């Protein structure tokens, strides 16, 4: 995040030693450490909240995709069922016509065999 090298840290430490003094420097460093810890904790909480929001968004998108897939499957099944019902009906009517046409032929064969 920040690109601070050892030379910059040494310069900050020397300036802090001159400005604050050797007596109050440990207290200052302790206070700065606490604030850095608080800032890190807040940053971690913020990161966790952002990740949770991303997960919720992904789950919402996944839920929407699943609903769309469910709708497509239901539509396909309904169309297939209707098509099969139509085919069965056509097959039944074709068999009925064959049965009606086949009856006189059978009678004619029976008549021929008897004669």
ABEGO torsion letter per residue (X at the ends): XBBBBAAAAAAAAAAAAAAAEAAAAAAAAAAAAAAAAAAAAAAAAAAAAAAAAAAAAAAAAAAAAAAAAAAAAAAAAAAAAAAAAAAAAAAAAAAAAAAAAAAAAAAAAAAAAAX
